[in-house]
Amino acid sequence: MEAVARAIFRAYNYHEIRTPILEETQLFARGVGAETDIVTKEMYTFDDHGTSLTLRPENTASVIRAYIEHRLDQRPGVQKLYYIGPMFRRERPQKGRYRQFYHIGAEAIGSESPLVDAEVIELVVEILKGVGLTGFKLLINAVGDHNCRPQYVEKLRQELRDKAPNMCGDCQRRAETNPLRVLDCKVEADQPAIDALPSILDSLCDTCRLHFDAVKQFLNDRGIAYEVRPRMVRGLDYYMRTTFEVVHGSLGAQNSVLGGGRYDGLAESLGSKIHSPGIGFSISEDRLVMSVEGELRSAPLDLFIAPLGEPALRHAAIMARDFRRAGLSVELTEGKLKRAMELANKLAARYTLIVGDNEMAAGRYALKNMSTGEQLDLTQDEIAAQLAAA
């Protein structure tokens, strides 16, 4: 799965970035949002000689921090960066939700163009299709910017004054601290009240509306199906304008495979003196594996080598090295032939090679096709050619 993602990232000119697992806590408080559930309830934070450190709960803030620190804004063009690695959140473990989990993510930094938004979403779709996921649904929304969102948030706050007392505890708290987060509530009993709240799409300024219309047009041009969800917000404060999510029915309650969106003001909030708009996403690799595990197949073992005796073992080890250098997957073991053949079957090897004193003397080896049972006597070069052609 990661190999597929890396190949697609390369096709879109993304380059890998690796950030520390430990960052200063303030980075996430400023970047993710001090009132988000991640910061208030879910981070693993501890003191290190007076410095508060946190295991990274997500990676966008870390990537932007590195982007600023290493002056990547001085490089030409949009900076396209991807990452693969573990994240950490103190959550109640359940199917599809773990305290250590893995993200495949990317950030495109340096452009406000809706074309970049559409290309990032296209990239996501290509990765999902590339790993064999079918039946997923792409949800998109626009959440405004610093010009139009404050008025919408105030409108929400007014509406929630009567509704919040009858909602869950989190919604009651969020109604005061961050009303937009109420829209992210998953409590079933609160959904009727949330559905009756105003839509942010009715409050977009002209700039945000035109941007969202352009994103939808670019997606239409690409034949990418989507559903507009006016009350879909992401759980992080830095998102603005385009947001998106992919859900899949096989995951039950935790049905989100990935999420992402635009964060045009994040770099400035983290200390950048240069306007560095960006958009990114993170795929929950754990959930993606669960969604497609029925389709995933391990790469087959090309060759299992069974040497007969100590001299044959030493000879076979050199042969194994040469076959591996030729790009073949090879397993070499020692022991009795019967047990070796049983292991070759369990490992689903395509071919088994028997190496003994007679074979070494003749320079020809018994190569057995494990699916047909056919056995051939071949030289080492002929074996390599046979396996490469098969």
N, C-alpha and C positions, 0 to 999 in steps of 0.2 A: 504493500500500500504506500509506504513512504517512497519507494523507488518510483512508483507511478507519479506521485506528487512532484518529486524532484525533476522528473523528465518534463512534466508540464510547466513547472516553474521556469525551467531553462528555455522552453519554447517561447515564453512570454517575457524573457530577459530579466527574470528575478534572480537575485544572488543571495546566498545564505548569510545570515547574521546570527551570532551566538551571544546572548547576553547572560550576565550572572544570575544564578538562581536566587542569590541574596541581594536585596537592594535596600536602600534606606527607606524606612516606613513612609516618610513624608512624600516620597515620589508617588506612591499610590494614593495617599490622602489628597494630594493636589491634582493628580492626573485622573484617577478613577472617580473620585468624589467622596468627600468626607462623610456624607449622609447615606451613601450606598450600603446595601447589605454586605457587600464584599469587605468594605473597610470597617463597618461597625460591628460585624458579627463573625466574619469568616476567615480573616487573615491569621496566619501563624506569625506572631510578632514577639520579639524578645530583646532584652537590653544587652548590648555588648560594650561594656566599659563606658556607659553614658550615651552611646549611640543606639537608637532604636532601629533594628533591622527586621525585615519581613521576607519570608519565603514568597517568591513571586506568585500572586494569584491569577495574573494574566500577563501578557507580554507586550502589549502596545505601548504602555507607558515606558517600559524599559527600552524598547526600540527607539522611541522618540528621544529619551534621555541620551542614548548612545549617539543618535543622529546629531544632536546638538553638541555633545561633548567632543565628538571627533570631526566636527565641521563638515559633515556630509552635504550640507547645503551649498558648499562651494563646488561640488561636482556638477557637471553639465547634465541637463535633462531631469526627468522624474527619477527619483531614487526608488527602485523596486527591490524590496528586501523580503526574504521569507525565513521562517524559523520552524524547527521541529523539536519539541522537548517537553519536559514535565512542568506542571503548574501545581499549586497547592492551595486548598481551601478547607477550612474547618467546617465541614458539612455533615449532615446525617447520611452515612453511606446507604445507598440503595442502588437498584439497577440503573446503570447509566450515570451515576453520580458518586464520585469517589473523592477521597481526601488528597490523594495524589493521582493526577490524571494527565493526559497528554494532548497537546495542541499541535496541529499543523496550521500555520497562519502566515499571513503576508501583509505588508504595508506598502502602499504606493504614495510617496511623499513628494510634494512640490507642484501640485496642479489642482485647480478647482474645477476642471472641466468635467461635465457630465459624461463625456466620452470615456474618461478614466473610470468613473463609477461603473459604467456598463461593461467595460473590459474586465474589471475586477470580478464582477458577478459572472461574466462569461468564463473566466478562469476557474471560479468555484464550480460551476456546472461541469466544466471539462474534467476536473479532478474527480468529482462524484461519479460521472459516467465512466471515467477511466478505471476506477476501482470496482466497477460493476454494480453500483447502486441504481436501482430503478424505483419508480413509484414515489419519488420525493416531490415535495411541493415547495416552490420558492415564494416567500412572502416579502413584500416590500412596503415601505412607507417613507414619508418625509416628516421630520420632526422640527422643521424650522431652524432659525438661526438666532443670533443675539438681537436682531431687529424685531422679529415677530414672535419668538417663543415667550418672552416675558409677559406679553399681553395674554397669551393663551394660558400660561401657568396661573396668572392671576384669575382668569376666568374659571379655571379648574378649582382654585382655592375657594372661590365664592360658591361654586356648585357643591363642593364637598362639605361645607359647613353644616348642611342639613343631613347629608348622606353618610358621612364618615362615622358618626356615633353608632350606626347600625352595621358597620363593617368590621373586618378583623382588626386585631391589635396593630399589625403592621400598617394597615391602611390608615388607621387613626393617627399613627405617628407620622406617616408620610404626608398626610393631608396638610400638616403644618410645616414640616421640614423640606419636603420635596414632592409636591402634588403630582408631578409627572410620573413618579414611581408607582403611584396607585394604579396606573394603567397596566403595570406589569404584574399585578396580583394574580395568583393562580388559584385562589380559594374559590371553589365553585359557587358558594352562596353569595359571593360578592359580584359575580359576573353581571347579573341584571342591572345593578346600580352602575357598574362601569360602562355597560353598553349604552346607558342613558346619558353619559357625560358628553360634552361637546367634542366634535372631531377636530383634530389639529389641522386637517386639510382645509377647513373653513377659515382658518386664521393665518394661513401662510401669506407672507408678503409677495409682491410680484416677482422678486428675484428668486425666491425659493420655489415658487410655483413654476416658473419657467424652467428652472433647473430640473425639477422633478419630471416635468413634461418631457424634457429632452432625454432624461435617463430612460423613461418608458419607451420613447420612440426608438432609441438605440437598441433596447432589448427586443422591441418588436421587429426591427430590421434583422436582428440575429435569429429570430424565430424562437426566442427563449420565453417560455410560458411563465407567468407570474400572477400573483393575486395581491391586490392592494389591501392592506390591513390598516385602516386609519388609526386604530388604538394600539398598534404594536409599537412598543418602545424597547430599547435595549436597557440592560441593567447597569449601564455605566454613564456617568454624567457627561463625558466628553463628546458624545455623539451629537451631530447636527445634520440637517438636510437628509440625505439618503441613509436609510437603515434597511437592513434585510436579514432574513432568517431562512433556514431550510429545515423543514420538519419531515419526519418519516413515521409512518404508522406502526412499524414493527417495534418501536421503543416504548409504547405505553405512555405513562404520564410524562416521562422525561423524553419527549419526542423531538426535541431540537437537536439537529446534527451539527449546525454551525450558526454563527451570527456575525454580523459585521456592520460597518457603516462609516460615514464620513466624520472627521474630527478636525475641522479647519482651525480651531483655536487652541488645540492641545499644546502645540510646540511653544506658543507664546506663554501659556499658563505655566510651563515648566522652565521658563527663563530664556527662551530664544528671542533674539532681537530682530530676527527675520521672519516674516510671515511664511509659514510652511504648512499649507493645507495638505490634508492627506485622507486616505480612505484605506480600510483594511478589513480583515476578517480572521476568525480563528475557527478551525474545525475541531470538534471534539473527536479525537482519534479513537478513543474508547467506544464511543457511541457509533461511530462509523463502522468500526470492526463488528460490533453487535448487529448492525443493520445488514451487513453484506457477508457475514461469516459463512452463510450457506453457499455463497458463490466463491469464497476464497479457497484457493488451492495452493499448497506449498509447491515450490518449484521441484520437479522430479529429480531424483538422484540419477545422474548419468551412468556412473560406473561404480560397482562394488568389487574390490580386489580381494581375493582369498589366496594368500600365500601358503605353501605347504612346507614348513620347516624354517629354521633360522636363516640359512643362506637366501632362500626365496623371499623371506620377509625383508631383508636388506635390499635385495634387488627390486622388489615390488615398491618399496618406499621411494626409490628414485623414479620408477615409472609413474607413480602417483603424482610426484612433483611435476613431471613433464606434462602429464595429461591436464593437471590443474592450470599450468601455465598456458595451455592451449584453450583455456576457457571452459573446461568441463568440470562438473561437480563430481568429486571422487571420495569414496569412503574406503579406508584401508583397515583391516582388522587382522587379528592373529588367533589361532586356535584350530580346532578340528574342522574339516571341510563340511560335515553335515551341519554343525552349528552355524558355520559361516553362511551356508546357503539359506538356512532358516532366517537368519538376521537380514540377509539381502532381500528376502521376500517381505519381511516386516517393514523394511525401509522403502519398499516399492521401487527398488533399483530397476532401471531399464535394462542394464546388462550386468553380468557378472564375469569377471576375468579370473581364471585359475592360473596360478604361477607356481610351478614345481621345478625340480631338478631337470627333468626331461625337457620342459618348455624352455628353460634358460639355455640349455645346451643347443637346442635346435633354433632358438631365436623366434619361435612361433608359439603362440599362447591360445588357450581355449577360451573363446569369447562366447558366452551363452546369452541369447535373447530371452529375458525372463517372461515375456508375454507369450511368445510362440514356442519356446523350448528349443529353437534351432541353435546349433552350436557350430562355430567355425574356428579353424586354426589359422591365425593371422599374425603378421609381424606387428611390432609396436606402431609403426607408421600406418599400416593398414587399419589397425584398431582405431587410431585417432581419426582417420578419414571416415570410417564406418560410423562412428558415433557422431561426428559433425554432420554427416549427411542424413542421419536417422531423425 
